[in-house]
Amino acid sequence: MRAKQDFFLTLQRHSGTSLLLVVSLFICGCASQKSFLQPAEFASPSVIGRLPGQTEALGVENRYAQAVELDRQNDPRCLGIYVDCCRLLWATTVRHAVEGVDSREMELYRSAVGRFVESAQRLDSFDVSKGVQLESTPVSIRFVGVPWHANEIERLVSIGEYEVQDITPNKQNGLGVPLVALRHSERPFIRADGAFAATALLKPTEDGSMVLDVLDSRLNRVVTELGRQVPIAFDLTAPLTYYEKQFENTWLKGFLRPEQPVASNGLMMVDPYQPGRIPLLMVHGLASDPMTWATMANELTMHPDLMQHYQLWLFQYPTGTPFPMEAAKLREQLVNLRDQIDPNHQDVALDNIVVIGHSMGGLMAKLQITDSGDRLAHAVFAKPITELSLSREQEQQIQATFHFQPSSQIRRVIFLGTPHRGSKIASNAVGRLASKLVREPKEIVSSFSQFARENADALLDGKSSIPTSVDLLRPGNPVLETIFELPVAPHVKLHNVIGCSHGGRFGIEKSDGVVPVSSARHPGTTSELLVDSGHYLHQHDESIREVIRILKQHLTTPNSFAQAHSGRVIVQTK
């Protein structure tokens, strides 16, 4: 993950042929390929004669050993024996989980559950609606607290060894077996394939049957079993290894080859819409993708008391395309998503959105909360849009890009390392080379060429080629300067986190290595925090703590906009 984050900093350190070599290595995908998860390790059967007294008396060790041997032979009778082991170990396992004892009984229970889940799927005995088929009574399956339909769950994966670079695993020991649940969904505004953290419990019910409970462990940390509050085992970081593979190299394609379609581009909800929860929308920056938020998302999951009030949304876009055009798409998709999930606009939580924008993502966020008037168009065109020779499609695109109102849904924006006044890197040799490497979508290039031919005197800069996002980030760019000056809607609160680890001596202005402090500053912010960090300060501990503070503050701030619309359903967030 670090390789993609240091793209421009790496380019800065090279020049000439060596720089071209570095770029070509990135394009060819030289990063090492990592597997999703290593196979889980389960308990080995103990040697007869060296068994702990209690488990020997229960006969669990011998039963477990028998099940493992049958499992190796792909004999489905192993499933029923794993179930028997879990039945015999249940009461002891619950007690030891409460006491925090990592005993042999706990190990055997975890292994029996893990092997049962894996083997039932391998042997085609696992059906989310009918349960796990056994020779005797089938084991039913219940999904507890899971926002997905059962038929959207494709596979449950036991967690083995894994590595997500620069992220500390968020996990704990307890009752049950941590899993990664892989799912597939055809719902709009949701990534088709995804994963989430789950915990499996195989336990007896009141009528004596056995049930496999699959809990969404992102919010469920404790269960009540046998009259006691029991902490469950979970691993909330493991699913990130799945997304790391899914997003691999999409950041580079989105920058250098924005003409190549990426299925995950656009606004997407991490989970299905959950009424009453405030959307927390994260927008990545230049030469990046949603995986850049992995560290922050991992930290946020450590606060279930906070996250029960928020639902995570992401926006992915080809960063080589001029960012005002992508900002127009985000505005449109925010409206379309609202109309789909809340057509009557009854959920006031959807009028309370918090947007977090890193780097250029902060500029994308700014373009959601301002009134353009005619100012943005005047920064580009020498004459009014109504006097231009345009096709219907061109007119719609230009109107969407240059004329807009602030979103009424967004209430708070957090800027992280945002170049409001640009970055010198965009102007130097590195920035110019990066801009030349970008290949804009053919339809956009063709449309722009046609526009330039038919409106030769329409563009203020006189250029006949469409600018890239890098071009727009150069200090003094009239579009960037105009965006900086656009007024923010009065109902929106602004916060700023700025990196300042570079400079400060010999007259060199402090910066995060990419964005100077003066460029990152924005008037009218409610809070501003300087962090001793480089440009990827959205992954810095102090920045994340500040985001958590702001999110908690957001929950306690009266929503005057919502209160003004008293005819609608107001969801309490306190």
N, C-alpha and C positions, 0 to 999 in steps of 0.2 A: 504494500500500500504506500510506503514511503516513497518509492520510485516515482510514482505519478505526481505526488505532492510537490516534489522538488524539481519539477520539469524546468521551469524558467530559471530557478537558481542554478540548476546544472548547466543550462545554456550560457548563463552569465560567465561561468568559469572556463568556458572553452571559446575558441575562435578558429576561423579558417577551416581547413579540412577536418580538423579534430571535432569542430562543432557540428559539421555536417555528418560526421561519423556517429556522434552521439544521437542526433536526430534520427538517423536511419536505423540505429539500434532500437530506439523507442518504437518506430513505425513497424519494425519487423517483430516486435513483441519478444524482446530478449529476456524479459523478466521470467524468473523461475516459475514453473507450474506446480502448484500445490494442490493436493487432493482435498476434497471437501472435509472428510473426517477419517481418521485412522480407525480400523476396526476396534470395537469396544473389547476390553479385557474383562472376562467373567471369572468367577471363582473356580478353581480346579477342584475336583473331588478329593477329599482327604483319604489318606491311606488307612485301611482297616487296621484297628488296633491302636491308633493314635488319635482317637476321636474325643472331643470334649464330652464330658459326661451327660450334660443335658440334651444336646442334640443327638447323641447316640441313643439315649433313652427314647427320644421321639422317633427315631428311625429316619430322620431327615437326610443325614449324610448318605446313607445307602440309597435312599430313594432318589436323591439328587444325582448321585453317580450313575444310577440306572438310566435316568432321563438323559444325561449327557451322552451316554453311549448310544442310546436309541437315536438321539438327535444327529449324531455323526453318521448314522446309517439312513438319515432322512425318513425315519419311521415316525409317523404322526402320533403314535402312542406316547411319545415324549411329552406332548402338550398337557395331557391329563396328569402326568406325574409332576410336572412343574407346578400345576395348579394345586395338587395335593401338598407339595412342599410349602407353598405360600399360605395355604390354609393352616397348616401345623405351626408355621413360624409367625403368624400374624400378631397374636397377642404379645409375644416376647419382643417382636420387632417394634411395635408401637411403644412399649415401655422403654426400650433402650433408646428410641429416638427422642422421647421426652427427657430422658436422663443424659443424653448426649454421649452414649456409650457406643463406640464403633466395634461391635462384637462380631464373632463368627456367624451368629444368627442373622445379624444385619447383612453381612456379606452374602450369605446364602440366599436370603430373601431377595436382595437386589439382583443377584445373578439369575435366580429363578424367574423373576419378572422380566428381566432384560432378554434372556434366552427365549422365554415364552413369546414375547412380542416379535422378536426377530424370526423365530422359527415358524410361528403361525403365518407370517407374511410370506416367508420363503416356500412354505408347503401349501400355499393357496387356501388356507383355512381361515383367513382373516377377512371379515366383511363388516364394514362400519355400521350397517343397519341390522344385520342378522347376528352379529357377534362372532366369536371364535368357535368353529365347529369341532366338537370332541365326540368320542365314542359314546360318552355319557351325556349329561346335560351340558349344552353349550354355555360358554361364558359370554354374558352380554357386555357391550361396550357403551360407556357413557362419556360424553365430552362435557366437562364441567367448566363453565366460565369461558368457553372458547367462542369467539365471535364468528367463526366460520361454520357453514353447514357441514354436517358429517360427510356428505358426499364430495366435499371439496378437499378432504384430507386424503392424500394419496399414499403416504408412507410415513411410518414412525421409525426414526433412526436412533439407535443407542449411541451414546457419545463416547468416543475413544480419544486418543491424543489429537490435539490440533494446535494451531498457532495463528493468531491474528496479530500482526505486527503492531507494536506500540500500544497494545490494549491489555489491561489487566483483567483476567477473567472474573466475571461477576457470578459467583456461584456459592452454594453452601451445601453442607451435608444435612441429611435428615431422612424422613420417611419417603420411600419410593425411589424411582429411577428417573433421572433427568433424561429427556429425549429432545431431539429436534424433529418437529412435525413439518413435513413437506406438504405443501398444498398447491392446488391448481384451481384457478377461478376464471370464469369468463365475464365477470362483472365489469362494467365500464369504470374507468378511473381507478382501477386496481391492477397492479402488476400481475400478469397471468400466473407466473410461478413465484412462489415465495416459501418462507420458512418462519416458524416461531418456536419459542421455548415451551416445552410441555413437561409434565411429570406424570409418570404412570404408577398407579396403585392397583395391585391385584389383591382383592380382599373379599371376605365373606359378607353376605348380607343377612338381614334378620331372618329370612326364610331358609337360610342355610346354603343358598346358591352362591356362586362366585361371580364377581363383576370386575371388569377392568375399567377403572376410572382414569381418564386422561384429562389432566387439569392444565389450564393455561397458567403457567407459573409466573407470568409477568406481574400479575396482581395477586394471585393466590399464594401466600407464603406460609399459611398455617391452616390446618384442617382439624376438625373435631372428630376424634375416633375413640371409641370405647370410653366416652365421657371425659376425654382429656384433650387439651389443646396441643397439637403436635406440629412441630416445624417440618416442612417438606423439603426434600432435596431438590435443587434446581441448578441449572446452568443457563444463564441468560445471554452469555456471550457466544456460545457455540453456533447459533444460527448465523452469526455474522460471517462465518467461514463459507457458508453457502452463498451469501450475497457477494462476497469477495470474488468468488468464481464467476457469478452471474454478470457482474459489472466489469470484469477484467477487460481492460483496454477500451471500454466504451468512452472513457474520458478523452483518450487520444483521438479516437475517431470523431468524436463530437467537436474537437477543436480543429484538427487538420483536415478532416473529411466530413464537414457538416452535411454534404450532399448525400452521404450514406445513411439511410434510415435506421434508427435504433428503436426497437419495439417498446422500450421502456420510456421513451421521451414523452414529456408532458407532465401534467399534474396527476399525482397518484396518491391514494390513501394507503398507508401501510396495512391497515385493517379495515374491514367494512365499517361504514358510517355508524357511529355510536351516539345516539341523541343525547344532548346534555353535556357532551364533552367538547371543550374548546379546541379547535384545530391549532396545532403548532406546526406552521409551515416553514420548512427549511429549504433555502435556495443556495445552491453551490456557486462557486466562482469560475473564473476562466480556467480552461484546461483541467476540468475536474468533473466529478459526478457524485451522486448521492452517497457513495461509500466514504466520502470525505467526512461525513457526519457520524461515522461509526463510533468514534471515541466518545463524542458527546451523547449519542443515543445510549451507549452502554452505561455511561454515568447516570443518565436520567432514570434508567430502569432500576437503579438502586434506591429510588424514592417512590415506592408505590403509592404513598399517601399523596404525592404530587401528581403522578401520572394517571391516577384514577379520574382526574379532572381534565386531562388533555388527550387528544388523539393526534397521532403523528401523520402529517402530510409532507410529501416531497415534490419538488419540481425539478425535472431533468430536462436539459435542453442542449442543442449543439452550440457550444460556446464560441465557435469561430464565426457564426452568423452575427450580424450587428445586433447587439443586445436589446436595443429598443424594439426590434421586431419580435424578439422572444418575449419581452415584457408584455407586448400586446397579446400574444397567445396566452400568457398566464392570466391576464385580465379577463379574457374571453372564457377561459376554462374555469376560472373561479365562479363566474356567473352560471355557466352551464352545469357545473357540479352542484351548485346550490339548488338550481331549478330541478335537478334530478332527485337528489336525496331529501330535499325539503321544499317541495313545489309550492306549498302554501306559506313558506317563510315563517314557520311557527317556532322554530328552535333558535332562541336568542344566542345560544352559544356560538352559532355560526355567524353572528354579528360581532363576535368578540375575538377574532382571529389574531394570533401573535405570529409575526413573520421574523425569522432569523435569516439574515443574508450575510454570507462570507464573501469578502472581496467584491468582485463584480456582481455577485448575488445581492449585495446591499444596494447597488444601483438598480437592479431589477425590482427590489422591494420599494425603493423610492418612487419608481414609476407606477406603483400601484396606489399611491396615497397622495398624489398631487393632481392639480388641475392644469392641464397643458395650455389652455387658451389657444392663441395662435403663435405663442412664443417659440415652441419647439419647431414648428414648420418654418417660421421666419429664420431660424438658425441654419436651415438647409436650402430653402427655395428662395429664389430672387423675385418670385411673383406669387400671388395667392394660388392656392391649390385649385380653386375654381377656374383659373385661367390656363391650367395645364392641359395638354393633350394626353388623355389617359383612357385606357380600357376600363371596363367596369371592374375587373379584378384588381387592376392597379389602383384605382380610386379607393376601393374597399381596403386594400392593404395600407395605403398611405393614410387614410382617415383613421384606421385603427391604431397605427403607429404614432401619429403626430397629434391627434385630437382625442382627448379622453378626460374623464372625470375621476376624482378619487374614489376608491372602493369604499362603500359603506360597511363592508364586512370586516375590514382590518382595523383593529383598535390600538395595536402596539407593534413597533418595529425595533429590532435589535440589530445594529450595524456591527460587524466584526471585520476589522481591517479593510474597510471600504475606501477605494480611491475616489472620493467625491471630486477632487480636483486633478485626478490623473496620477500617473506614475512615469518617471523618467525612463524606466526600462522599456516602456512602449515606444519611446522615441529613439533609443540608441540602436546600435547595430543588431543587437539581439532581438529587439522588438520588431525592427524592420524585416529581419530574416523570418521571424515567426509569422509575421503578417503575410509574407510572400508564399509561405508554405501552405497557407490555408486554401482549400479548394471549396468555394461557395457552391451551393446547390445549382445545378444547371438551369433550372426553371427560374431561379432568382436572377442569375447572371443574364439569361436571355431577356427576361422582362426588363431588367435595368438597362441593358444595351438598347432595347427598343425605345424605352423612355428617353434615354440620352439623345438618340437620333431625332426623335420627334420634338424634344424640348431642349434644344442645344443651349439656350441661354437661361435655363431654369435653375441650374445649380449654382450656388454661391461660390463653391470652391472650384468649379469648372472641371472637375474630374469626371472621366467617363467610366471609371470602374467603381464597383460597389465597395465601400469600406468594410474592413473586418472589425471585430470587437477590439482587437489590439489597436487599430488606428484610432478608434473612438476614445481610447484610454490615454491618449497623449495629452500632456498638460497644455491647456489653452485651446483644445479642440472646442469649437463653438457649440456643438451638440452637448458635450460634457458640461461646459460652463452654463449652458442654459438649463440643463437638468439640475445642476447645483442650485440655481436661483429659483427654480419652481417652488411655490409655497406648499407646505405640507398642510393637509386638511386639519382643522382645529380639533377634531375628535381623536386624533392619533397621537400617542405618546412615543417619543423617540429615546433610544438608549444607544450609547456608543462604547465599544471596547476597542482600544487602539494599542497596537504593539509598538514598543520603543526600545528594543534590544540593540539596535544599531545606531552608530553615530553618537553625537553629544560632545565630541571633542574636536579641536582644531577647526571650529566653525562649521562642522558638518551637522546638519539638522538630524535630529533623532527620527528613526523610522523603524519599520519591522523588517527592513531589508528589501522591501518592494514598495511599500506605501509610506511616504513621509507623514509625520504626525499632523502637519498643517493640512495635508490633503485629506486625511481621515476624519478630521474634525468637521462637524456639521452644526449650524446654528439651531437653537431651539430644543436641544436634547435635555431630557429630564435628568439623565445621569451620564457621566463620562468616566471611564476607568482606563488608566494607562497600565499595560501589562508588560513585564520584562520578557517579551516573547518575539519570535520571528513572525513571518506572515501567516503561518498556520496556527494562529493563536486560538482558533476555534477548537483546537485539540489540546489547549493548555489548561491545566487544572484551575488556575485562577479565573480564567475566562469562563469556564464551565460553572464554577461556583457563582459567578456573577449572573449568568443566565438563569441558574436555579433561583437565585434571590429575586430576580425580576419576575420570573414565572409565579413565584409565591405571592409577590406583591400584586401581580395582575389579578389573582383570585380574590384579593381583599379590596380591590378598587371598585367603587360603585360604578355600575354600567349605566351612566346617564342616558346613553343612546337607546339602550334597551328599555329603560324606564319610561322614556318618552313615547314608546310604542306599547302602551299598556294593554292594547287589545290582543297582543300576541302572548304566547306561552313563554314565560321567563323561567329559565332553568337556573336554580340556585347553584352557585359554585363554591360557596363557603362551606 
